[in-house]
Amino acid sequence: MAKNLNIQNSNELKNQNVSLWRKGKQDIKKYYEVKLKKSTSIKTFLFGILLTIILILPIALLLLQFFKAYIYNLNIVLFVVILALVLLWFCNGLSNYFTIKLTKIYFKEDNKLQGIDEVAVLFYETLNPGFILFTFFILFIFVL
């Protein structure tokens, strides 16, 4: 009896503790299903990108200076390129985070929108395999 109770409790915990990845994937789908005015959607998207650029620009400029200083050292150039790719993936997640956060501020009365966890979306969109493959594909095209 006690063993059955423990199994039942552990199954309930598994159902309650959805991974951050799955929660982010579900929440981004919820966000896409929410009907928004086109103008509000465009404003939040552009302002989210602007906030992302403001936050990431100093790091990107630092990487660029580092790249220029060590352009003849192949190991360091490779490290900087990998770091730039990871930063680009983070920018994708961060811009989605800001877009959802701003949309939630615009529409405080929308319960479906308020239920979206923007941190889970940040995690999911940062590690989105589709975007990662897309960046590798673009890099492959421009390098060859």
C-alpha positions as CSV (number, residue, x, y, z in Angstrom):
1,M,0.0,0.0,0.0
2,A,2.8,2.4,0.9
3,K,4.7,1.5,-2.3
4,N,1.5,2.3,-4.3
5,L,1.2,5.6,-2.6
6,N,4.8,6.5,-3.4
7,I,4.4,5.6,-7.1
8,Q,1.2,7.6,-7.3
9,N,2.9,10.6,-5.7
10,S,5.9,10.4,-8.0
11,N,3.6,10.2,-11.0
12,E,1.7,13.3,-9.8
13,L,5.0,15.1,-9.3
14,K,6.2,14.2,-12.8
15,N,3.0,15.6,-14.3
16,Q,3.3,18.8,-12.3
17,N,7.0,19.4,-13.0
18,V,7.0,19.7,-16.8
19,S,10.5,20.3,-18.1
20,L,11.4,23.9,-18.9
21,W,12.0,22.8,-22.5
22,R,8.5,21.4,-22.9
23,K,6.9,24.3,-21.1
24,G,8.6,26.8,-23.4
25,K,7.5,24.8,-26.4
26,Q,3.9,24.8,-25.2
27,D,4.0,28.4,-24.2
28,I,5.3,29.6,-27.5
29,K,2.5,27.8,-29.2
30,K,0.0,29.4,-26.8
31,Y,1.5,32.8,-27.7
32,Y,1.1,32.2,-31.4
33,E,-2.5,31.2,-30.9
34,V,-3.4,34.5,-29.1
35,K,-5.1,36.9,-31.4
36,L,-3.4,40.2,-31.3
37,K,-3.8,43.4,-33.2
38,K,-1.2,43.5,-36.0
39,S,0.1,46.9,-34.9
40,T,0.6,45.8,-31.3
41,S,2.3,42.6,-32.5
42,I,4.7,44.6,-34.7
43,K,5.4,47.2,-32.0
44,T,6.2,44.5,-29.4
45,F,8.3,42.6,-31.8
46,L,10.4,45.6,-32.9
47,F,10.8,46.9,-29.4
48,G,11.8,43.5,-28.2
49,I,14.5,43.4,-30.9
50,L,15.6,46.9,-30.0
51,L,16.0,45.9,-26.3
52,T,18.0,42.8,-27.4
53,I,20.3,44.9,-29.5
54,I,20.9,47.4,-26.7
55,L,21.8,44.5,-24.3
56,I,23.9,42.5,-26.7
57,L,25.7,45.2,-28.7
58,P,28.5,45.8,-26.1
59,I,29.3,42.1,-26.0
60,A,29.2,41.9,-29.8
61,L,31.5,44.8,-30.1
62,L,33.9,43.3,-27.6
63,L,33.9,40.0,-29.6
64,L,34.6,42.0,-32.8
65,Q,37.6,43.7,-31.3
66,F,38.9,40.4,-29.9
67,F,38.4,38.9,-33.4
68,K,40.4,41.7,-35.0
69,A,43.2,41.5,-32.5
70,Y,43.7,37.7,-32.9
71,I,42.7,37.2,-36.5
72,Y,45.9,35.3,-37.3
73,N,45.5,32.8,-34.4
74,L,43.1,30.1,-35.8
75,N,42.3,28.6,-32.4
76,I,41.1,32.0,-31.0
77,V,39.2,32.8,-34.2
78,L,37.4,29.5,-34.0
79,F,36.6,30.2,-30.3
80,V,35.2,33.7,-31.1
81,V,33.1,32.3,-34.0
82,I,31.6,29.6,-31.7
83,L,31.0,32.3,-29.0
84,A,29.3,34.5,-31.6
85,L,27.0,31.7,-32.7
86,V,26.0,31.0,-29.1
87,L,25.4,34.7,-28.6
88,L,23.2,34.8,-31.7
89,W,21.1,31.9,-30.4
90,F,20.8,33.7,-27.1
91,C,19.6,36.8,-29.0
92,N,16.9,34.7,-30.5
93,G,15.6,33.7,-27.1
94,L,16.0,37.1,-25.6
95,S,14.1,38.9,-28.3
96,N,11.2,36.4,-27.9
97,Y,11.4,36.9,-24.1
98,F,11.1,40.7,-24.5
99,T,8.3,40.4,-27.1
100,I,6.2,38.2,-24.8
101,K,7.0,40.4,-21.8
102,L,5.9,43.5,-23.6
103,T,2.8,41.9,-25.0
104,K,1.8,40.8,-21.5
105,I,2.2,44.4,-20.3
106,Y,0.0,45.6,-23.2
107,F,-2.8,43.0,-22.5
108,K,-3.0,42.7,-18.8
109,E,-6.6,41.4,-19.0
110,D,-5.9,38.4,-21.3
111,N,-5.6,35.4,-18.9
112,K,-4.3,33.1,-21.6
113,L,-1.5,35.5,-22.3
114,Q,-0.7,36.1,-18.7
115,G,-0.3,32.3,-18.2
116,I,2.7,32.2,-20.5
117,D,6.0,31.7,-18.8
118,E,8.5,34.0,-20.7
119,V,11.5,32.4,-19.0
120,A,10.6,29.0,-20.4
121,V,10.2,30.6,-23.8
122,L,13.6,32.2,-23.4
123,F,15.1,28.7,-22.6
124,Y,13.3,27.0,-25.5
125,E,14.0,29.6,-28.1
126,T,17.6,29.9,-27.1
127,L,18.1,26.2,-27.7
128,N,15.6,25.9,-30.6
129,P,17.1,23.2,-32.9
130,G,15.4,24.8,-36.0
131,F,17.1,28.1,-35.4
132,I,20.4,26.4,-34.6
133,L,20.3,24.3,-37.8
134,F,19.3,27.5,-39.8
135,T,22.4,29.4,-38.5
136,F,24.7,26.5,-39.3
137,F,23.1,26.3,-42.8
138,I,23.7,30.0,-43.4
139,L,27.2,29.8,-42.0
140,F,27.9,26.8,-44.3
141,I,26.6,28.7,-47.4
142,F,28.7,31.8,-46.7
143,V,31.8,29.9,-45.7
144,L,31.9,27.7,-48.8
